[in-house]
Amino acid sequence: MKSPTIAELQSSDRSESVIFEAILLFRKSAVKRARNGNEFLTVELGDCTGNFQFVCFNDNPTHGFFSSTEPGTPVKVSGHTDFYKERFSPRIHVAHSLSEKELSDAGLMDRLVASSIENSVDLWNELIDYTNQIKENRLRKTVHKILSETEIDLKLVPAAISMHHAYRSGLLEHTVNLCRACIALLPHYPNINKDLALGGVIVHDIGKTKEYTNHNQGLATTRSRVGILQGHVVLGYRIVRKAAIQCQLSSELSERLEHIILSHQGELEWGAACMASTPEAVFVSMLDNLDAKLGMVQQAIRTSLPNQEFSEYLPGLKSALLLNPDPKS
């Protein structure tokens, strides 16, 4: 029997519960404590079409399984569909590991993990082409060095765990999107240094290659220890500073490039170490915010269900999104 996707389960008739068995990806779990002092798990399961969380109490037969299973593990679960406050919230009764035959299925990875709709090889080649457009020799060498040392992770990690471009190769897609926007908009802002702006958008999120850790060959992504303790802004600053010193980038260009990293989050409450205070830093910060928000829009549209009028509430937009086709003229 074909395993149903989360999107298919979400679109099931809400007037009656549907029993299902599905192969899904165990993404993560967290131990929490109820008001009465009893501990319980919140378990997140997903596939390439979406994800959901369910509450797993101590008396649930799956509690021991999810407590001892590593994130990024494909699992087979059985349960029945349910909805709570319009959110898909199924009840899971049985969970176990996949057989060797099921794990060897060539299409398993594609079914379980959402990926960029763009080819990662093409994205990488395009990113290198943008890097080669940086005319200042030592700045170009600095960016090339950073990319060469982070290539494996940059090609794989998402741009975020949940907010935007939260899928395989999402960081690479997000970075190339910013490069495209940078080149398109620079002619309108002659006071912005092209080399610094282009170098800045290429490395602005490079700290995320250290902030995130992949499990089971990229099946699941979580924040690393150093990612939690320092965050991608500080990690990116350290990566860029080290490369700039090794490539003997001038102190003036180093300071300006580092400032782009430290300020690109836009607001101090969003994680910026300082406010953008150079033309290039303001430019990169605005582009980053633009693509992050439109990334949320695009993903909501791609994963919407047939005849769904609004998406679920999107924290990054502070609103639900209208999903109807373009209005008729």
ROLOTOR-852541 format. One record per residue (C-alpha): residue number from 1; z, y, x. Coordinates in Angstrom, 2 decimals. Example, Ala and Ser with C-alpha at 12.3 -4.5 7.8 and 13.67 -1.06 7.14 Angstrom:
<nodes>
@nr 1 | w 7.80 | v -4.50 | u 12.30
@nr 2 | w 7.14 | v -1.06 | u 13.67
</nodes>
This chain:
<nodes>
@nr 1 | w 0.00 | v 0.00 | u 0.00
@nr 2 | w -0.92 | v 3.45 | u 1.32
@nr 3 | w 2.08 | v 5.57 | u 2.24
@nr 4 | w 2.21 | v 8.70 | u 0.05
@nr 5 | w 2.40 | v 12.07 | u 1.75
@nr 6 | w 5.11 | v 14.60 | u 1.05
@nr 7 | w 2.53 | v 16.85 | u -0.62
@nr 8 | w 1.59 | v 14.02 | u -2.97
@nr 9 | w 5.23 | v 13.34 | u -3.79
@nr 10 | w 5.87 | v 17.04 | u -4.40
@nr 11 | w 2.99 | v 17.19 | u -6.86
@nr 12 | w 4.31 | v 14.26 | u -8.89
@nr 13 | w 5.33 | v 14.73 | u -12.52
@nr 14 | w 8.68 | v 16.54 | u -12.54
@nr 15 | w 9.55 | v 15.31 | u -15.98
@nr 16 | w 10.29 | v 11.82 | u -14.70
@nr 17 | w 11.51 | v 10.35 | u -11.42
@nr 18 | w 9.02 | v 8.34 | u -9.37
@nr 19 | w 10.09 | v 5.47 | u -7.10
@nr 20 | w 8.32 | v 5.57 | u -3.72
@nr 21 | w 8.18 | v 4.00 | u -0.27
@nr 22 | w 6.80 | v 6.16 | u 2.53
@nr 23 | w 6.44 | v 6.33 | u 6.30
@nr 24 | w 7.81 | v 9.68 | u 7.45
@nr 25 | w 9.05 | v 11.37 | u 10.59
@nr 26 | w 12.78 | v 11.75 | u 11.12
@nr 27 | w 12.91 | v 15.29 | u 12.46
@nr 28 | w 16.60 | v 16.05 | u 12.74
@nr 29 | w 20.03 | v 15.72 | u 11.19
@nr 30 | w 23.20 | v 17.77 | u 11.27
@nr 31 | w 26.79 | v 16.88 | u 10.54
@nr 32 | w 28.43 | v 19.21 | u 8.03
@nr 33 | w 31.76 | v 19.33 | u 6.28
@nr 34 | w 32.28 | v 19.71 | u 2.54
@nr 35 | w 35.01 | v 21.88 | u 1.05
@nr 36 | w 37.14 | v 18.81 | u 0.53
@nr 37 | w 36.98 | v 18.05 | u 4.23
@nr 38 | w 34.59 | v 15.11 | u 3.99
@nr 39 | w 31.72 | v 15.02 | u 6.46
@nr 40 | w 28.10 | v 14.50 | u 5.43
@nr 41 | w 24.63 | v 14.67 | u 6.99
@nr 42 | w 21.72 | v 16.93 | u 6.19
@nr 43 | w 18.62 | v 14.94 | u 7.10
@nr 44 | w 15.15 | v 16.42 | u 7.54
@nr 45 | w 12.09 | v 14.20 | u 7.08
@nr 46 | w 8.48 | v 15.30 | u 7.31
@nr 47 | w 4.82 | v 14.52 | u 7.82
@nr 48 | w 1.68 | v 16.56 | u 8.45
@nr 49 | w 1.77 | v 17.98 | u 4.91
@nr 50 | w 5.33 | v 19.29 | u 4.86
@nr 51 | w 8.99 | v 18.41 | u 5.11
@nr 52 | w 12.15 | v 18.18 | u 3.03
@nr 53 | w 15.89 | v 17.85 | u 3.50
@nr 54 | w 18.30 | v 15.62 | u 1.68
@nr 55 | w 22.07 | v 15.35 | u 1.73
@nr 56 | w 23.32 | v 12.01 | u 3.03
@nr 57 | w 26.96 | v 11.27 | u 2.20
@nr 58 | w 29.09 | v 8.64 | u 3.92
@nr 59 | w 28.60 | v 6.17 | u 1.09
@nr 60 | w 24.80 | v 6.39 | u 1.28
@nr 61 | w 23.41 | v 3.14 | u 2.81
@nr 62 | w 21.19 | v 5.23 | u 5.14
@nr 63 | w 24.06 | v 7.25 | u 6.65
@nr 64 | w 24.62 | v 4.95 | u 9.63
@nr 65 | w 20.89 | v 4.69 | u 10.30
@nr 66 | w 20.27 | v 8.44 | u 10.47
@nr 67 | w 23.49 | v 9.02 | u 12.42
@nr 68 | w 22.25 | v 6.78 | u 15.25
@nr 69 | w 18.49 | v 7.40 | u 15.19
@nr 70 | w 16.81 | v 9.76 | u 17.66
@nr 71 | w 14.89 | v 12.78 | u 16.30
@nr 72 | w 11.16 | v 12.20 | u 16.47
@nr 73 | w 11.39 | v 8.61 | u 15.25
@nr 74 | w 8.93 | v 7.40 | u 12.60
@nr 75 | w 10.86 | v 5.71 | u 9.77
@nr 76 | w 10.12 | v 3.92 | u 6.52
@nr 77 | w 12.17 | v 5.17 | u 3.60
@nr 78 | w 12.51 | v 4.23 | u -0.06
@nr 79 | w 13.84 | v 6.39 | u -2.83
@nr 80 | w 12.91 | v 8.32 | u -5.92
@nr 81 | w 11.62 | v 11.83 | u -6.45
@nr 82 | w 13.90 | v 14.59 | u -7.62
@nr 83 | w 13.88 | v 18.39 | u -7.70
@nr 84 | w 16.74 | v 20.85 | u -7.34
@nr 85 | w 16.19 | v 24.50 | u -8.21
@nr 86 | w 12.41 | v 23.94 | u -8.08
@nr 87 | w 12.69 | v 22.52 | u -4.54
@nr 88 | w 11.61 | v 18.96 | u -3.75
@nr 89 | w 14.85 | v 17.10 | u -3.08
@nr 90 | w 14.33 | v 13.33 | u -3.31
@nr 91 | w 17.08 | v 10.71 | u -3.24
@nr 92 | w 16.72 | v 8.31 | u -0.29
@nr 93 | w 18.34 | v 4.86 | u -0.69
@nr 94 | w 16.82 | v 2.76 | u 2.12
@nr 95 | w 15.71 | v 3.66 | u 5.64
@nr 96 | w 14.71 | v 1.50 | u 8.60
@nr 97 | w 12.60 | v 1.53 | u 11.76
@nr 98 | w 8.91 | v 0.71 | u 11.76
@nr 99 | w 7.54 | v -2.63 | u 12.90
@nr 100 | w 5.49 | v -2.86 | u 16.11
@nr 101 | w 2.35 | v -3.24 | u 13.99
@nr 102 | w 3.11 | v -0.07 | u 12.04
@nr 103 | w 3.92 | v 1.85 | u 15.24
@nr 104 | w 0.60 | v 0.78 | u 16.79
@nr 105 | w -1.42 | v 2.32 | u 13.94
@nr 106 | w -3.88 | v 4.70 | u 15.61
@nr 107 | w -3.63 | v 7.21 | u 12.77
@nr 108 | w 0.17 | v 7.37 | u 12.67
@nr 109 | w 0.55 | v 10.47 | u 14.85
@nr 110 | w -2.00 | v 12.49 | u 12.86
@nr 111 | w -0.32 | v 11.56 | u 9.55
@nr 112 | w 3.17 | v 12.48 | u 10.71
@nr 113 | w 2.70 | v 15.60 | u 12.82
@nr 114 | w 1.06 | v 18.84 | u 11.72
@nr 115 | w -1.23 | v 20.34 | u 14.36
@nr 116 | w -3.23 | v 23.49 | u 14.85
@nr 117 | w -6.51 | v 23.38 | u 12.97
@nr 118 | w -8.17 | v 24.61 | u 16.17
@nr 119 | w -8.98 | v 22.31 | u 19.08
@nr 120 | w -6.34 | v 22.66 | u 21.81
@nr 121 | w -8.87 | v 22.19 | u 24.63
@nr 122 | w -11.03 | v 24.99 | u 23.26
@nr 123 | w -7.98 | v 27.21 | u 22.81
@nr 124 | w -6.88 | v 26.61 | u 26.40
@nr 125 | w -10.33 | v 27.39 | u 27.80
@nr 126 | w -10.44 | v 30.57 | u 25.75
@nr 127 | w -7.02 | v 31.58 | u 27.07
@nr 128 | w -8.20 | v 31.11 | u 30.65
@nr 129 | w -11.27 | v 33.25 | u 29.89
@nr 130 | w -9.00 | v 36.05 | u 28.66
@nr 131 | w -6.87 | v 35.76 | u 31.78
@nr 132 | w -9.97 | v 36.15 | u 33.93
@nr 133 | w -10.67 | v 39.48 | u 32.18
@nr 134 | w -7.60 | v 41.01 | u 33.86
@nr 135 | w -9.12 | v 43.14 | u 36.63
@nr 136 | w -5.99 | v 43.92 | u 38.66
@nr 137 | w -6.01 | v 41.14 | u 41.24
@nr 138 | w -2.30 | v 40.41 | u 41.65
@nr 139 | w -1.58 | v 40.75 | u 37.94
@nr 140 | w -4.34 | v 38.25 | u 37.20
@nr 141 | w -2.95 | v 35.88 | u 39.85
@nr 142 | w 0.54 | v 36.23 | u 38.36
@nr 143 | w -0.67 | v 35.28 | u 34.88
@nr 144 | w -2.74 | v 32.38 | u 36.23
@nr 145 | w 0.26 | v 31.06 | u 38.13
@nr 146 | w 2.45 | v 31.23 | u 35.02
@nr 147 | w -0.16 | v 29.36 | u 32.96
@nr 148 | w -0.68 | v 26.69 | u 35.63
@nr 149 | w 3.06 | v 25.98 | u 35.76
@nr 150 | w 3.53 | v 25.82 | u 31.97
@nr 151 | w 0.19 | v 24.29 | u 30.93
@nr 152 | w 1.47 | v 20.93 | u 29.67
@nr 153 | w 4.15 | v 22.42 | u 27.43
@nr 154 | w 2.07 | v 25.42 | u 26.34
@nr 155 | w -0.65 | v 23.10 | u 25.02
@nr 156 | w 1.85 | v 21.12 | u 22.97
@nr 157 | w 4.87 | v 23.07 | u 21.69
@nr 158 | w 4.96 | v 25.00 | u 18.41
@nr 159 | w 5.46 | v 28.75 | u 18.34
@nr 160 | w 8.64 | v 28.26 | u 16.31
@nr 161 | w 10.72 | v 25.50 | u 14.76
@nr 162 | w 10.10 | v 26.71 | u 11.21
@nr 163 | w 9.04 | v 30.39 | u 10.92
@nr 164 | w 5.41 | v 30.65 | u 12.06
@nr 165 | w 2.83 | v 28.44 | u 13.79
@nr 166 | w 5.49 | v 25.71 | u 13.57
@nr 167 | w 3.21 | v 22.81 | u 14.45
@nr 168 | w 1.75 | v 21.06 | u 17.49
@nr 169 | w -0.17 | v 23.53 | u 19.73
@nr 170 | w 1.11 | v 26.37 | u 17.54
@nr 171 | w 2.25 | v 28.45 | u 20.54
@nr 172 | w -1.18 | v 28.15 | u 22.16
@nr 173 | w -2.91 | v 29.12 | u 18.90
@nr 174 | w -0.56 | v 32.09 | u 18.41
@nr 175 | w -1.14 | v 33.28 | u 21.99
@nr 176 | w -4.93 | v 33.09 | u 21.70
@nr 177 | w -4.80 | v 34.88 | u 18.33
@nr 178 | w -2.99 | v 37.75 | u 20.02
@nr 179 | w -5.61 | v 37.85 | u 22.78
@nr 180 | w -8.39 | v 38.07 | u 20.20
@nr 181 | w -6.63 | v 40.88 | u 18.36
@nr 182 | w -5.86 | v 42.64 | u 21.64
@nr 183 | w -9.50 | v 42.72 | u 22.72
@nr 184 | w -10.67 | v 43.83 | u 19.26
@nr 185 | w -8.16 | v 46.70 | u 18.95
@nr 186 | w -7.95 | v 48.05 | u 22.50
@nr 187 | w -11.06 | v 50.30 | u 22.12
@nr 188 | w -9.17 | v 52.23 | u 19.42
@nr 189 | w -6.23 | v 53.00 | u 21.73
@nr 190 | w -7.55 | v 54.39 | u 25.03
@nr 191 | w -4.06 | v 55.23 | u 26.35
@nr 192 | w -3.13 | v 51.56 | u 26.58
@nr 193 | w -3.65 | v 49.81 | u 29.92
@nr 194 | w -5.93 | v 46.86 | u 29.12
@nr 195 | w -4.76 | v 44.68 | u 32.01
@nr 196 | w -1.09 | v 45.06 | u 31.13
@nr 197 | w -1.66 | v 44.61 | u 27.40
@nr 198 | w -3.76 | v 41.47 | u 27.91
@nr 199 | w -1.38 | v 40.06 | u 30.48
@nr 200 | w 1.52 | v 40.86 | u 28.18
@nr 201 | w 0.14 | v 39.07 | u 25.13
@nr 202 | w -0.71 | v 36.02 | u 27.22
@nr 203 | w 2.84 | v 35.58 | u 28.57
@nr 204 | w 4.92 | v 37.28 | u 25.85
@nr 205 | w 6.23 | v 33.97 | u 24.44
@nr 206 | w 6.03 | v 31.88 | u 27.61
@nr 207 | w 9.79 | v 31.32 | u 27.51
@nr 208 | w 9.27 | v 29.05 | u 24.51
@nr 209 | w 7.86 | v 26.41 | u 26.87
@nr 210 | w 11.46 | v 26.09 | u 28.13
@nr 211 | w 13.25 | v 26.94 | u 24.88
@nr 212 | w 11.86 | v 23.91 | u 23.05
@nr 213 | w 12.19 | v 20.23 | u 23.89
@nr 214 | w 9.78 | v 17.58 | u 22.62
@nr 215 | w 11.03 | v 14.16 | u 21.58
@nr 216 | w 9.02 | v 10.92 | u 21.48
@nr 217 | w 5.85 | v 12.40 | u 22.99
@nr 218 | w 5.89 | v 15.46 | u 20.79
@nr 219 | w 6.74 | v 13.82 | u 17.47
@nr 220 | w 9.67 | v 16.19 | u 17.03
@nr 221 | w 10.72 | v 19.48 | u 18.56
@nr 222 | w 14.21 | v 20.89 | u 18.93
@nr 223 | w 15.73 | v 23.73 | u 20.90
@nr 224 | w 16.78 | v 22.74 | u 24.41
@nr 225 | w 20.22 | v 23.37 | u 25.88
@nr 226 | w 18.95 | v 26.30 | u 27.95
@nr 227 | w 16.96 | v 27.49 | u 24.95
@nr 228 | w 20.12 | v 27.76 | u 22.89
@nr 229 | w 22.17 | v 29.32 | u 25.70
@nr 230 | w 19.58 | v 31.87 | u 26.86
@nr 231 | w 16.70 | v 32.09 | u 24.38
@nr 232 | w 13.00 | v 32.48 | u 25.02
@nr 233 | w 13.14 | v 36.22 | u 25.78
@nr 234 | w 15.43 | v 35.74 | u 28.77
@nr 235 | w 13.65 | v 32.54 | u 29.83
@nr 236 | w 10.28 | v 34.29 | u 29.66
@nr 237 | w 11.60 | v 37.21 | u 31.69
@nr 238 | w 12.78 | v 34.79 | u 34.40
@nr 239 | w 9.45 | v 32.94 | u 34.49
@nr 240 | w 7.45 | v 36.16 | u 34.74
@nr 241 | w 9.73 | v 37.75 | u 37.34
@nr 242 | w 9.58 | v 34.70 | u 39.59
@nr 243 | w 5.77 | v 34.51 | u 39.42
@nr 244 | w 5.42 | v 38.26 | u 39.98
@nr 245 | w 7.52 | v 38.07 | u 43.16
@nr 246 | w 5.58 | v 35.07 | u 44.46
@nr 247 | w 2.25 | v 36.81 | u 43.80
@nr 248 | w 3.52 | v 40.09 | u 45.31
@nr 249 | w 2.85 | v 42.08 | u 42.17
@nr 250 | w 3.80 | v 45.74 | u 42.60
@nr 251 | w 7.24 | v 46.76 | u 41.40
@nr 252 | w 5.70 | v 49.17 | u 38.88
@nr 253 | w 3.48 | v 46.51 | u 37.25
@nr 254 | w 6.28 | v 43.93 | u 37.41
@nr 255 | w 8.67 | v 46.25 | u 35.61
@nr 256 | w 6.15 | v 47.04 | u 32.89
@nr 257 | w 5.16 | v 43.40 | u 32.40
@nr 258 | w 8.80 | v 42.33 | u 32.26
@nr 259 | w 9.50 | v 45.09 | u 29.75
@nr 260 | w 6.84 | v 43.65 | u 27.42
@nr 261 | w 8.63 | v 40.28 | u 27.51
@nr 262 | w 12.07 | v 41.82 | u 26.93
@nr 263 | w 10.97 | v 44.01 | u 24.00
@nr 264 | w 8.27 | v 42.00 | u 22.20
@nr 265 | w 10.64 | v 40.78 | u 19.45
@nr 266 | w 10.50 | v 44.30 | u 18.04
@nr 267 | w 14.10 | v 44.82 | u 16.94
@nr 268 | w 17.41 | v 44.14 | u 18.65
@nr 269 | w 18.60 | v 42.15 | u 15.63
@nr 270 | w 15.48 | v 39.97 | u 15.91
@nr 271 | w 16.30 | v 39.02 | u 19.50
@nr 272 | w 14.71 | v 41.80 | u 21.58
@nr 273 | w 16.67 | v 42.68 | u 24.73
@nr 274 | w 15.52 | v 46.29 | u 24.41
@nr 275 | w 13.23 | v 48.42 | u 22.26
@nr 276 | w 9.58 | v 48.73 | u 23.23
@nr 277 | w 9.30 | v 51.88 | u 25.35
@nr 278 | w 5.80 | v 51.79 | u 26.85
@nr 279 | w 2.43 | v 51.99 | u 25.06
@nr 280 | w 1.63 | v 48.41 | u 26.06
@nr 281 | w 5.00 | v 47.07 | u 24.90
@nr 282 | w 4.67 | v 48.75 | u 21.50
@nr 283 | w 1.13 | v 47.38 | u 21.19
@nr 284 | w 2.13 | v 43.79 | u 22.06
@nr 285 | w 5.17 | v 43.89 | u 19.79
@nr 286 | w 3.08 | v 45.01 | u 16.82
@nr 287 | w 0.41 | v 42.37 | u 17.45
@nr 288 | w 3.06 | v 39.69 | u 17.74
@nr 289 | w 4.63 | v 40.68 | u 14.42
@nr 290 | w 1.22 | v 40.82 | u 12.74
@nr 291 | w 0.14 | v 37.34 | u 13.80
@nr 292 | w 3.56 | v 35.84 | u 13.10
@nr 293 | w 3.53 | v 37.08 | u 9.51
@nr 294 | w -0.10 | v 36.19 | u 8.87
@nr 295 | w 0.60 | v 32.78 | u 10.39
@nr 296 | w 3.21 | v 32.30 | u 7.67
@nr 297 | w 0.67 | v 33.37 | u 5.06
@nr 298 | w -2.03 | v 31.01 | u 6.34
@nr 299 | w 0.32 | v 28.03 | u 6.52
@nr 300 | w 1.65 | v 28.66 | u 3.01
@nr 301 | w -1.92 | v 28.71 | u 1.68
@nr 302 | w -2.93 | v 25.57 | u 3.61
@nr 303 | w 0.05 | v 23.56 | u 2.39
@nr 304 | w 0.08 | v 24.78 | u -1.21
@nr 305 | w -0.28 | v 22.31 | u -4.04
@nr 306 | w -3.13 | v 22.36 | u -6.58
@nr 307 | w -2.56 | v 24.97 | u -9.31
@nr 308 | w 0.52 | v 26.29 | u -7.49
@nr 309 | w 0.80 | v 30.01 | u -8.23
@nr 310 | w 3.50 | v 31.01 | u -5.75
@nr 311 | w 4.79 | v 29.49 | u -2.54
@nr 312 | w 8.47 | v 28.83 | u -2.00
@nr 313 | w 10.49 | v 31.79 | u -0.74
@nr 314 | w 9.40 | v 32.59 | u 2.82
@nr 315 | w 12.31 | v 34.05 | u 4.84
@nr 316 | w 9.97 | v 35.71 | u 7.33
@nr 317 | w 8.25 | v 37.64 | u 4.54
@nr 318 | w 11.40 | v 38.04 | u 2.43
@nr 319 | w 9.32 | v 36.99 | u -0.54
@nr 320 | w 7.34 | v 34.19 | u -2.09
@nr 321 | w 3.57 | v 34.43 | u -1.62
@nr 322 | w 0.97 | v 34.64 | u -4.38
@nr 323 | w -1.40 | v 31.72 | u -3.78
@nr 324 | w -4.08 | v 32.39 | u -6.37
@nr 325 | w -7.68 | v 32.74 | u -5.17
@nr 326 | w -9.06 | v 36.19 | u -4.48
@nr 327 | w -9.02 | v 38.31 | u -7.66
@nr 328 | w -12.30 | v 38.65 | u -9.50
@nr 329 | w -13.97 | v 42.01 | u -9.24
</nodes>
